[in-house]
Amino acid sequence: MLVATAPTAEAASPASAPPPEAVLAEIRTIAGTDLATWARAIDEGAYPATLMHRLGDVGAFRLHVNEGHAVGDAIEGMALVSEHCVSTGFMAWCQNTLAWYLINSENAAARTRYLNAAANGQLLGGTALSNPMKSFFGIETLKLKGTRVAGGYKVKGILPWVSNLGADHVFGAIFAVEGRDTPVMALIDCADPAVTLKPCERFLAMDGTGTYGVQVRDLFVPDEMVLADDAMPFVKKMRAGFILLQAGMAVGLIRDCIALMREVEAPLGHVNRFLEVQPSQMADSLAGIEAEVAALAATPFDTSPAYWRRVVEARLLAGEVSVQAAHNAMLHCGARGYVAAHRCQRRLREAYFVAIVTPATKQLRLMLDEMPA
Ligand SMILES: Cc1cc2nc3c(=O)[nH]c(=O)nc-3n(C[C@H](O)[C@H](O)[C@H](O)COP(=O)(O)OP(=O)(O)OC[C@H]3O[C@@H](n4cnc5c(N)ncnc54)[C@H](O)[C@@H]3O)c2cc1C
């Protein structure tokens, strides 16, 4: 596992960081050049480790390491990436979420050892919270189980899909503990011999995201890697940021779908004007999502039920409009968008991921159904 030399939580403070506008300008350049060139190879299964480190070098994963931890700049950073490639936008979310866990952890030892390395992208990794997020709403039970032992926990179980992983990466996970009602959240180190990464079957898209099935066999998780001894209040504190950060994928994807519709206006506008959805309508929907997400991103620790409902509604809308935008981009591009080399059909495949990654459209609807009106 690669960890920066003697990183400190203090070193991750905003004082040493370049201004967000400068970071966003660097991300825009990387996304529009190297990422645009690599997007097809990533779609076909190449994991872009070098690119992830370059994004980390320019500060793409520390935009939420600011005073108050507003997440708007981090979302915009991921939108710039997702305009070209949702796979990389998702990996950026995995990385930003890993840093988000450390920002929120009260375990000083974990923060000191891992926050700076994750926020700088030197230590790559992700999050395995789909299963726990579903378990909290009764959709499935926790797949990882732990036992308290001296100095930490012994953990075992199997997770079907965890992304942005590699041999020296880490990821955040939640496990049930024998004899206790409250689960624990901790980092898991892929380099440990007790952890095995199993390649997944081919997906519809997202094959370059370093997604693996993870087998954990009696892994010792030291107290230093525990993010929260009681995962429930921790999840409650960081859940809005976790969900809002996913909006970056949607915003970037929708922007490009609108661009795709406009690119074919000159040759096909005379017939495309008969289509039900026009780019200006998609642009209005996008503007609404961007405004709402920006407002919510300013206060990710708001604990009011009204705020939480808005977060869940915004996430639901982002997934639904992603699919709608990609569908309409296909109708506007027609056969030229249907050829394998064209990014339009990739955008359609990527859009479904935004709608099915946890919390998926169906789970978001379940959550809204269970909330007070
Ligand atoms: C490309 C990709 C990357 C992902 N990356 C992550 C990640 O980084 N972290 C993370 O926590 N989650 C990740 N997921 C999981 C994702 O967030 C969802 O939880 C998952 O797609 C299932 O959601 P669902 O709403 O369809 O689940 P549901 O429909 O409620 O049920 C799905 C459940 O059925 C079982 N199941 C169904 N099909 C299969 C199958 N083919 N193999 C194994 N089990 C199966 C599993 O228990 C699974 O949890 C990833 C999924 C994909 C496709």
The ligand as an ORCA input file, in Angstrom:
! r2SCAN-3c Opt
* xyz 0 1
  C     -19.905     -1.619    -12.598
  C     -20.365     -1.629    -11.173
  C     -19.578     -1.051    -10.206
  C     -19.988     -1.076     -8.866
  N     -19.167     -0.523     -7.929
  C     -19.526     -0.577     -6.629
  C     -18.674     -0.042     -5.610
  O     -17.608      0.511     -5.887
  N     -19.068     -0.162     -4.320
  C     -20.237     -0.758     -3.975
  O     -20.540     -0.829     -2.798
  N     -21.082     -1.237     -4.921
  C     -20.748     -1.165     -6.221
  N     -21.605     -1.661     -7.182
  C     -22.918     -2.185     -6.754
  C     -24.028     -1.199     -7.105
  O     -23.901      0.003     -6.380
  C     -25.373     -1.817     -6.784
  O     -25.457     -2.158     -5.445
  C     -25.599     -3.044     -7.590
  O     -25.582     -2.670     -8.946
  C     -26.886     -3.757     -7.210
  O     -27.873     -2.817     -7.017
  P     -29.396     -3.172     -7.271
  O     -30.169     -1.996     -6.817
  O     -29.527     -3.616     -8.677
  O     -29.605     -4.342     -6.255
  P     -30.845     -5.336     -6.088
  O     -31.607     -5.468     -7.351
  O     -31.556     -4.949     -4.850
  O     -30.144     -6.728     -5.781
  C     -28.892     -7.019     -6.195
  C     -28.359     -8.106     -5.266
  O     -28.551     -9.354     -5.918
  C     -27.391    -10.092     -5.923
  N     -26.939    -10.204     -7.335
  C     -27.671     -9.955     -8.419
  N     -26.979    -10.196     -9.533
  C     -25.795    -10.600     -9.163
  C     -24.623    -11.004     -9.860
  N     -24.552    -11.047    -11.192
  N     -23.560    -11.317     -9.132
  C     -23.617    -11.286     -7.822
  N     -24.686    -10.928     -7.109
  C     -25.763    -10.606     -7.753
  C     -26.429     -9.361     -5.013
  O     -26.586     -9.809     -3.689
  C     -26.881     -7.912     -5.083
  O     -26.605     -7.145     -3.931
  C     -21.223     -1.662     -8.512
  C     -22.017     -2.231     -9.495
  C     -21.614     -2.225    -10.818
  C     -22.510     -2.836    -11.854
*
